[in-house]
Amino acid sequence: MQKLDKPERQKFSASKDGIKQNPCKQSQMKWITRERPKIDRIASPWLIKTFVDKEAEFIYVPFSEVLDKAKVLDAIPFDIPNVEFTHYKEQSTFDYIVKKYKIKDPAILIMADIVRGADTDRHDIAKESAGLWAISAGLSYNITDDYTLLETGMVIYDALYSWATHLHKQNHLQNSPFENMLHEVYNKFLKEKKTSNKKTPAWVKDLKAIIQDQIDSQFTFDLKKISNDLELNSSYLSREFSKYFEDLNFGDYVRKLRIEKAITLIQNSTYTLTEIAYMTGFSDQSHFTRIFKQSTGKNPSSYRKNSQKSNPDTKGK
């Protein structure tokens, strides 16, 4: 199932029978569940509005009233026991909706793991689950009105969907694209070590000194693990590195990877140059511009303009 056009975020107000409902026109589907939502009872409405019915209406009532009110209001009960839209074994209601409506969007499959982990206290399922639980619990604590909570939660899941669609492979600083490049270098050294009969000594603790172009003073790297695995010291690494990496020293090789990544983003994305600078591990745009010009002979803005002229299809992307 494809993602629907983004629904307008709508306010909720109290009806005469005490149930707060959407004041707009009658929607195609009504859904009803327990009051005081946190995870699944906000994530599932977001999923329904985004992929199933953008005009869907959601109602929160005390647990003991859900089934009776569902009959009166002709609403679909969800996330309570003994109804169709609920948990099955370790699967959440969100999981069931994904299955029921055959939603194949890869980002939703990523989100499903996060929601399931947060909703079932299985934070081992996805590392982001603990964060989603913390944010959801904090929202529930701060916002006592369920419909305001739903409206706010919709924004949270919009953001989570954008992350799962575009950014899930990119983390902040410690797991940034820059560090991924370092891991690439590290893994390549491991492969070289396995194919070599030479015994090498251990790395020293000041690996950062070899990295001539650090992105941030807070940047961290698992030096202990690398030392144990590679049995290399910094002097040996500094001396031998260029033999395996295009006659470049460690800092130059990492810098080359970063500029290559920046070129790809400039040519194939609509990110601003500031965003590209951050995404490729530079501490600021001026530093990025200086290194980019040293490597390509052009500053990033000129490079982008020339790239758009040579490839008109990229304009307006």
C-alpha positions as CSV (number, residue, x, y, z in Angstrom):
1,M,0.0,0.0,0.0
2,Q,1.3,3.4,-0.9
3,K,1.6,6.4,1.4
4,L,-1.4,8.7,1.1
5,D,-1.2,12.5,0.7
6,K,-0.2,14.0,4.0
7,P,-3.4,14.6,6.0
8,E,-4.0,18.0,7.6
9,R,-3.5,18.0,11.3
10,Q,-6.9,18.6,12.9
11,K,-8.0,19.8,16.3
12,F,-10.4,17.8,18.5
13,S,-13.2,19.0,20.7
14,A,-15.7,17.5,23.2
15,S,-19.1,16.2,21.8
16,K,-22.4,16.2,23.7
17,D,-22.0,12.7,24.9
18,G,-18.7,13.5,26.5
19,I,-16.6,11.8,23.8
20,K,-14.1,14.1,22.1
21,Q,-14.2,13.8,18.4
22,N,-13.0,15.5,15.2
23,P,-15.4,18.4,14.5
24,C,-14.9,18.1,10.7
25,K,-17.1,16.1,8.4
26,Q,-17.7,12.4,9.0
27,S,-14.7,10.3,8.0
28,Q,-14.7,7.1,6.2
29,M,-13.5,5.1,9.2
30,K,-13.9,5.6,13.0
31,W,-11.5,3.9,15.4
32,I,-11.9,3.7,19.2
33,T,-9.5,2.6,21.9
34,R,-8.5,3.0,25.5
35,E,-7.8,6.5,26.9
36,R,-4.3,7.7,27.9
37,P,-2.4,6.5,24.9
38,K,1.4,6.3,24.9
39,I,2.9,4.2,22.1
40,D,0.7,1.9,20.0
41,R,-2.4,4.0,20.4
42,I,-0.7,7.0,18.8
43,A,1.6,5.1,16.4
44,S,-1.4,3.1,15.0
45,P,-3.6,6.2,14.3
46,W,-0.6,7.8,12.6
47,L,-0.2,4.7,10.4
48,I,-3.9,4.6,9.6
49,K,-4.0,8.3,8.7
50,T,-0.8,8.1,6.6
51,F,-1.4,4.8,4.7
52,V,-5.1,3.7,5.1
53,D,-7.5,6.6,5.5
54,K,-6.3,10.2,5.9
55,E,-9.8,11.2,7.1
56,A,-9.9,8.6,9.8
57,E,-11.3,9.6,13.2
58,F,-10.0,8.4,16.5
59,I,-11.9,8.2,19.8
60,Y,-10.4,7.5,23.3
61,V,-12.7,6.3,26.2
62,P,-12.2,4.4,29.4
63,F,-11.2,0.7,28.8
64,S,-14.5,-0.6,30.2
65,E,-16.4,1.5,27.6
66,V,-14.5,0.7,24.4
67,L,-16.6,-2.2,23.1
68,D,-20.0,-0.6,24.0
69,K,-19.1,2.7,22.5
70,A,-17.7,1.0,19.4
71,K,-21.2,-0.5,18.8
72,V,-22.9,2.8,19.4
73,L,-20.6,4.8,17.2
74,D,-20.0,2.2,14.6
75,A,-16.3,2.4,15.3
76,I,-13.5,-0.1,15.0
77,P,-12.0,-1.1,18.4
78,F,-8.2,-1.4,18.4
79,D,-5.3,-2.1,20.8
80,I,-7.5,-3.9,23.4
81,P,-7.8,-7.7,24.0
82,N,-10.2,-9.9,21.9
83,V,-10.6,-7.6,18.9
84,E,-9.2,-7.9,15.4
85,F,-6.8,-5.0,15.6
86,T,-4.7,-5.9,18.6
87,H,-1.5,-7.6,19.7
88,Y,-0.7,-11.1,18.4
89,K,2.0,-13.0,20.4
90,E,4.9,-10.5,20.4
91,Q,3.5,-8.4,17.6
92,S,2.0,-5.0,18.3
93,T,-1.2,-3.5,16.9
94,F,1.0,-1.4,14.6
95,D,2.4,-4.7,13.2
96,Y,-1.0,-6.0,12.6
97,I,-2.1,-2.9,10.6
98,V,1.0,-3.2,8.5
99,K,0.1,-6.8,7.7
100,K,-3.6,-6.3,7.3
101,Y,-3.2,-3.5,4.8
102,K,-0.1,-4.9,3.1
103,I,2.0,-1.9,3.7
104,K,5.4,-2.6,2.1
105,D,7.2,0.7,2.6
106,P,10.7,-0.1,3.9
107,A,10.6,2.8,6.4
108,I,7.4,1.5,8.0
109,L,9.1,-1.9,8.5
110,I,11.9,-0.1,10.3
111,M,9.4,1.8,12.4
112,A,7.4,-1.3,13.2
113,D,10.4,-2.8,15.0
114,I,10.9,0.5,17.0
115,V,7.2,0.7,17.9
116,R,7.1,-3.0,18.9
117,G,10.2,-2.6,21.1
118,A,8.9,0.5,22.8
119,D,5.4,-0.8,23.3
120,T,6.4,-4.2,24.7
121,D,9.4,-3.0,26.7
122,R,11.7,-5.0,24.4
123,H,14.3,-2.3,23.8
124,D,16.7,-4.9,22.5
125,I,14.5,-5.2,19.3
126,A,15.7,-1.7,18.1
127,K,18.0,0.7,19.8
128,E,15.6,3.5,19.0
129,S,12.8,1.9,21.0
130,A,14.1,3.2,24.3
131,G,14.1,6.8,23.0
132,L,10.6,6.4,21.6
133,W,9.4,5.2,24.9
134,A,11.1,8.0,26.8
135,I,9.6,10.7,24.5
136,S,6.1,9.1,24.5
137,A,6.1,8.7,28.3
138,G,7.2,12.3,28.7
139,L,4.5,13.6,26.3
140,S,1.9,11.6,28.2
141,Y,3.1,13.0,31.5
142,N,3.0,16.6,30.1
143,I,-0.2,16.4,28.1
144,T,-3.3,15.3,29.9
145,D,-5.8,15.7,27.1
146,D,-5.7,12.6,24.9
147,Y,-6.6,14.4,21.7
148,T,-3.9,17.1,22.1
149,L,-1.5,14.2,22.9
150,L,-2.6,12.5,19.6
151,E,-2.1,15.7,17.6
152,T,1.4,16.2,19.1
153,G,2.3,12.5,18.7
154,M,1.4,12.7,15.0
155,V,4.3,15.2,14.6
156,I,6.6,12.8,16.4
157,Y,5.8,9.9,14.0
158,D,6.0,12.2,11.0
159,A,9.6,12.9,12.1
160,L,10.3,9.2,12.8
161,Y,9.0,8.3,9.3
162,S,11.3,10.9,7.7
163,W,14.3,9.5,9.7
164,A,13.4,5.9,8.7
165,T,13.1,7.0,5.1
166,H,16.1,9.2,4.7
167,L,18.4,9.1,7.7
168,H,18.3,5.7,9.5
169,K,21.8,4.8,8.4
170,Q,23.2,8.1,9.7
171,N,23.7,8.7,13.4
172,H,25.0,11.8,15.2
173,L,28.8,12.1,15.6
174,Q,29.8,8.8,17.0
175,N,28.0,6.8,14.2
176,S,28.2,9.5,11.6
177,P,29.1,8.9,8.0
178,F,32.7,9.9,8.9
179,E,33.0,7.2,11.5
180,N,31.5,4.7,9.0
181,M,34.3,5.6,6.7
182,L,36.8,4.9,9.5
183,H,35.2,1.6,10.0
184,E,35.6,0.9,6.3
185,V,39.3,1.6,6.7
186,Y,39.4,-0.5,9.8
187,N,37.7,-3.5,8.1
188,K,40.0,-3.2,5.1
189,F,42.9,-3.5,7.5
190,L,41.4,-6.6,9.0
191,K,41.2,-8.2,5.6
192,E,44.8,-7.3,4.8
193,K,45.8,-8.7,8.1
194,K,44.1,-12.0,7.4
195,T,45.9,-12.4,4.1
196,S,49.3,-11.5,5.5
197,N,51.7,-13.8,7.4
198,K,53.4,-10.9,9.0
199,K,53.0,-10.5,12.8
200,T,52.4,-6.9,13.8
201,P,52.5,-5.2,17.2
202,A,49.6,-3.3,18.9
203,W,48.1,0.0,18.1
204,V,48.8,2.8,20.6
205,K,46.0,4.8,22.2
206,D,46.5,8.0,20.2
207,L,44.9,6.9,17.0
208,K,43.2,10.3,16.8
209,A,46.7,11.8,16.2
210,I,46.8,9.8,12.9
211,I,43.4,11.2,11.8
212,Q,44.7,14.6,10.6
213,D,41.2,15.9,9.9
214,Q,39.1,15.2,13.0
215,I,35.5,16.3,12.8
216,D,34.9,17.2,16.4
217,S,36.8,17.1,19.7
218,Q,34.0,14.9,21.1
219,F,34.5,12.3,18.3
220,T,35.1,8.9,19.9
221,F,36.3,5.6,18.5
222,D,36.8,2.2,20.0
223,L,40.6,2.2,20.2
224,K,40.7,-0.7,22.6
225,K,38.8,-3.0,20.3
226,I,40.9,-2.0,17.3
227,S,44.2,-2.6,19.2
228,N,43.1,-6.0,20.3
229,D,41.9,-7.0,16.8
230,L,44.7,-5.5,14.6
231,E,47.7,-5.7,16.9
232,L,49.1,-2.6,15.2
233,N,50.8,0.4,16.6
234,S,50.4,4.0,15.3
235,S,53.9,4.2,13.9
236,Y,53.4,1.0,11.9
237,L,50.0,2.2,10.8
238,S,51.3,5.6,9.7
239,R,54.2,4.0,7.8
240,E,52.3,1.1,6.1
241,F,48.9,2.7,5.5
242,S,49.7,4.2,2.0
243,K,50.7,0.8,0.7
244,Y,47.2,-0.4,0.9
245,F,45.2,2.8,0.3
246,E,46.1,4.5,-3.0
247,D,49.4,5.9,-1.8
248,L,47.5,8.2,0.6
249,N,48.2,8.6,4.3
250,F,45.4,7.9,6.8
251,G,44.1,11.5,7.0
252,D,44.2,12.1,3.3
253,Y,42.4,8.8,2.5
254,V,39.6,9.6,5.0
255,R,39.4,13.2,3.6
256,K,39.2,11.7,0.0
257,L,36.2,9.5,1.0
258,R,34.5,12.5,2.6
259,I,34.9,14.6,-0.5
260,E,33.7,11.8,-2.7
261,K,30.6,11.4,-0.6
262,A,30.0,15.2,-0.7
263,I,30.2,15.2,-4.5
264,T,27.6,12.4,-4.7
265,L,25.3,14.4,-2.4
266,I,25.8,17.6,-4.3
267,Q,25.0,15.9,-7.6
268,N,22.1,13.7,-6.4
269,S,20.3,15.4,-3.6
270,T,18.7,18.7,-2.6
271,Y,20.5,19.0,0.7
272,T,22.0,22.4,1.4
273,L,25.8,22.8,1.4
274,T,25.7,23.3,5.1
275,E,23.8,20.0,5.6
276,I,26.2,18.2,3.2
277,A,29.2,19.6,5.2
278,Y,27.7,18.1,8.4
279,M,26.7,14.8,6.8
280,T,30.2,14.2,5.5
281,G,31.8,14.9,8.9
282,F,33.1,18.5,8.6
283,S,32.8,20.7,11.6
284,D,31.5,23.7,9.7
285,Q,30.8,24.8,6.1
286,S,33.9,27.0,5.8
287,H,36.2,24.1,6.7
288,F,34.2,21.9,4.2
289,T,34.6,24.6,1.5
290,R,38.3,24.9,2.0
291,I,39.0,21.1,1.8
292,F,36.5,20.7,-1.1
293,K,38.3,23.4,-3.1
294,Q,41.7,21.9,-2.3
295,S,40.5,18.5,-3.6
296,T,38.5,19.6,-6.7
297,G,39.7,23.0,-7.6
298,K,36.2,24.5,-7.2
299,N,34.2,25.6,-4.2
300,P,31.0,23.5,-3.5
301,S,28.6,26.1,-4.8
302,S,30.4,26.4,-8.1
303,Y,30.6,22.7,-8.4
304,R,26.9,22.3,-7.9
305,K,26.1,25.0,-10.5
306,N,28.3,23.3,-13.0
307,S,26.9,19.9,-12.2
308,Q,23.3,21.2,-12.8
309,K,24.3,22.8,-16.1
310,S,25.9,19.5,-17.3
311,N,22.9,17.5,-16.1
312,P,19.7,19.5,-16.5
313,D,17.6,16.7,-15.0
314,T,19.0,17.5,-11.6
315,K,17.5,21.0,-11.5
316,G,14.7,21.4,-9.1
317,K,15.1,18.0,-7.5
